[in-house]
Amino acid sequence: MSTLKPSTIRIGHRYRPNRLAPSYDAIVIGSGIGGLTTAALLSDLGWKVCVLEQHYTAGGYTHSYDRNGYEWDVGVHYIGDVGAKTRSRMLFDFLSAGKLQWAPMADEYDRFFIGDKVFSAIAGKQQFRDNLVARFPAEEKGIDRYMQLLEIVSNGIAVHSISRVLKPWQRILAWPYLKLKTPALLYRNTYDVLRELTQDDDLIAVLCGQWGDMGLPPKRSAFMVHAMIARHYMYGGFYPIGGSWNIAESIIPQIQKSGGEVFTYARVKRILIENGKALGVEMADGHRINCTCVISSAGADNTLTDLLPAGPVSKAGYYDLLGRVKPSMAHLGVYIGLKETAAQLGLPKTNFWIYPSNDFDGAVDDFFDNAEAEFPVVYISFPSAKDPDYERRHPGTATIEIVAPAPFEWFEKWKGTTWGKRGDDYDAFKAQLGERLMEYLYDKLPQLRGKVDYYEVSTPLSTEHFCAYGHGELYGLDHDSARLKQTWLGPRTRFKGLWLTGQDVLTCGVTGAMMAGLMTTTAIVGMRKAGPLMKKIFGRT
Ligand SMILES: Cc1cc2nc3c(=O)[nH]c(=O)nc-3n(C[C@H](O)[C@H](O)[C@H](O)COP(=O)(O)OP(=O)(O)OC[C@H]3O[C@@H](n4cnc5c(N)ncnc54)[C@H](O)[C@@H]3O)c2cc1C
C-alpha cells in the first residue's frame, strides 16, 4: 500500500471560521477559473467576495501539485487564443493584472496518431487549412466549407451566450431575434455535419482529433463545441509560464483588493434556501455564513443534487431538467517524472493524440464494454517542454502527463475509501492501467524506456476526491446537443440570489469556464453596470 506525501503547492488561505470577515457581498463556492473569474470581476466592481474551496489548494482544475521533486498540472495542458490581443487574452490580462504570461507551443501543436497514420494540426488559420489540403487534396472544397462553418458557428456562439445571460422574460421577448441569429448548425451532431462535407473517414477523424478536449467522440458531440475547440486552438497552443497554478495565484490578489478572500479546506455542505431565496451557506464544520448572493462554480449537478435541499429543488422542477443532461466521462491520469531535461530527452512542445483507428465512436464503445480493449484515445502532454520556467524550478528534470478515458463504474466499488489507502486490489488495478498507458508513451518515444524515475496514476476517484466531481467527471456535464439546448443551464437559477458559473454554464475548457464567469457577473450586476466593466477589460462594450 502506498503512502503519498501531500503536495507543497498551496494557493489560497486555509479556512477557519474566525478568519472570515463579518460580512460579504457574495459567496463563491469553488475556486476553479469560473469561480475566480466571477469573484475577481465582482471585486473590481467593489464587492467583497468570499471564495470557498474544499481542496487544500485553490484553482480547481487549474491547480498543480508536486511530489518527489516534480510538478504536474491536472487540468491544463494548452490554452488557445492568447497569442494575440483576443478577448480571451484581454480577460486573462485583466484578471491577472498582466501577471499571467504565455509560452507558445510548437507550430505543430497537436499530432494525431490514427491507426498507423500520422497527421498534424498546424498553428495559423491559413496554415491549418493548407496543411489539411496538402494531406487531403481531393477534399479541398469540403475543407474550405468546414473553415466557413467554423466562422458561422463562432458568430452563433455569441448569440447563444447572450441568450443564457438574459432573464427568462427577456429571452421570450428576444426569441424571434435569437432564433434568427442562432444557426441550427450549433446543436447538430458533429459527425453528421462533417459527413455532409466529406466522405473521407480519415479527414473526419483528423478534424475530430481533439475530441478529448471536450470528452465526446463525433457521433455524440454537438458541432458547436467541436467548432469552438477547433477555432480556439487554430492559432496555436499556449502554456501558462510557471505552471497552471499561476492562474489562481495571479487572480487572487484582485479578489483581496476589495477585502475578499479565497479560503481552502472550506467545504460547503449546503446552500441555505428559505422561501425560494438563498440566505448563505453551511460549511462542513457546521458554521453558517450569511449572504444573499451565493454563486456556485461547483457544477450544476453538485449544486442542485448535493448542495441544495431536495424539496425546493423538486418544486423548482430541477430533477426533471437534470434528467436531460448527463455527466461527462471520467479519466485516468499518469504523472511522470524523469531525471533529465526535456531538451536532453527530446520531448516535443506538441501534444500527442493516439487512436486505434479512425472510428472514434466505435473505439469508445469497445473500450467501455471491455476494459481489455485498446484505449479509444490516449493523450500525451509534455508540460516541462512547454514551460520555459520549468527548469529553474526543477533543474535537471522533466515531466510528462498522460490522460485517457475510464468509466467511473470501474472504480465505484472503492468509492468512500480513503485517498492513498484504498487497498491493494485498487492499487493493483491502477498499476495495471498505468503500465498499459506507459507502453503508449514508449511506443512513440522509445528513447524514454529506462529513463523514467517516477510515475503515479490518478483515477476517477482521485478526481472525485480532489475536485469534488461525484462521477469523476472530466468536463462537468456532457457536451452533447441536448445539454446545449437547455436554456436553464446558465448563470441564473430558479432561486433568488443563487447563481451558477463555470464550465456547465457555457462550455468546458479554461477559457469556456472563464467566459462563464463574465456571463455570471453580467447576469448578477445587470448590463448597465457590466458595460463599464467590459469597456475596462476589452476597450469597448
Ligand atoms: C485532465 C484534464 C485536462 C484538461 N486539459 C485542458 C486543457 O488543456 N485546456 C483547457 O482549456 N481545459 C482543459 N481542461 C478543462 C478545464 O480544466 C476545465 O473545463 C475548467 O478548468 C473548469 O473550470 P470550472 O471553474 O468550471 O470548474 P473546476 O475547475 O472544476 O472548479 C470547481 C471547484 O469547485 C470546488 N468544489 C466543488 N464542490 C465544492 C464544495 N461543496 N465546497 C467547496 N468547493 C467545492 C472543487 O474542488 C473545484 O475546485 C482539462 C480538464 C481535465 C480534467
The ligand as a Gaussian input file, in Angstrom:
#p B3LYP/6-31G(d) Opt

LIG

0 1
 C       -7.431000      16.039000     -17.334000
 C       -7.952000      17.356000     -17.801000
 C       -7.277000      18.047000     -18.777000
 C       -7.731000      19.280000     -19.220000
 N       -6.999000      19.970000     -20.138000
 C       -7.397000      21.212000     -20.506000
 C       -6.586000      21.992000     -21.371000
 O       -5.507000      21.567000     -21.789000
 N       -7.032000      23.222000     -21.725000
 C       -8.221000      23.730000     -21.278000
 O       -8.577000      24.863000     -21.632000
 N       -9.008000      22.995000     -20.448000
 C       -8.618000      21.770000     -20.051000
 N       -9.387000      21.044000     -19.183000
 C      -10.712000      21.556000     -18.784000
 C      -10.631000      22.710000     -17.794000
 O       -9.616000      22.483000     -16.866000
 C      -11.963000      22.867000     -17.089000
 O      -13.015000      22.866000     -18.031000
 C      -12.063000      24.153000     -16.268000
 O      -10.881000      24.397000     -15.555000
 C      -13.244000      24.053000     -15.331000
 O      -13.322000      25.193000     -14.523000
 P      -14.524000      25.397000     -13.520000
 O      -14.268000      26.658000     -12.782000
 O      -15.814000      25.270000     -14.217000
 O      -14.512000      24.136000     -12.536000
 P      -13.396000      23.482000     -11.616000
 O      -12.046000      23.894000     -12.021000
 O      -13.694000      22.051000     -11.580000
 O      -13.688000      24.132000     -10.191000
 C      -14.751000      23.731000      -9.368000
 C      -14.236000      23.820000      -7.938000
 O      -15.322000      23.675000      -7.028000
 C      -14.810000      23.031000      -5.883000
 N      -15.945000      22.496000      -5.117000
 C      -16.846000      21.568000      -5.531000
 N      -17.733000      21.326000      -4.553000
 C      -17.407000      22.143000      -3.507000
 C      -17.952000      22.366000      -2.208000
 N      -19.038000      21.680000      -1.789000
 N      -17.362000      23.268000      -1.385000
 C      -16.268000      23.969000      -1.804000
 N      -15.699000      23.782000      -3.013000
 C      -16.272000      22.893000      -3.867000
 C      -13.908000      21.958000      -6.458000
 O      -12.999000      21.462000      -5.509000
 C      -13.233000      22.727000      -7.594000
 O      -12.049000      23.341000      -7.130000
 C       -8.931000      19.824000     -18.694000
 C       -9.624000      19.133000     -17.686000
 C       -9.131000      17.923000     -17.227000
 C       -9.854000      17.229000     -16.118000

